[in-house]
Amino acid sequence: MRLRLDNKPFTTPAGAPIDHGSQGVAFTLDGQHILVQNMVEKDIMVPKIVGSKLEDTGQRLKVKGGPAALRMAEKPR
């Protein structure tokens, strides 16, 4: 999957089924999923990368407030 930034908001060439007020995105260490912050829904969704598309897994990590920051831990060496 190729992702790019062209002095614009984060986009994928194939588009992505994400929720509302999405602000931050992080890749899982295995590179098979991304984590997407959704401010309105107060959750983090976990779509799967399948080829050049994102597939909604239906997984949501509920949080008490809108997730305003997201960072993945560095891969252990």
Steps between C-alpha positions, in 0.01 A plus 500: 500500500641837408414799713603852427489855626490776241478806727144388563321294763597133530344306210521160339476457125218245539310697764420373846182427696565711813268664752457869595754749627790266425829668589782257563613181333767249604615171351516185712846348534410211267382747232169315456270754667479870569353675803276799421394752767135604477416805709122493449453129573759511784674190376796365308408285204723218376464448122708230329726571202402264219701558185449868412179539701389529861244252627287590802545225761221638718747527789473818705703589809266718708653787699343739753578811297591586145843349430718804430845339476624168370848349497624147454782362712824445317572147383723317750851438373 
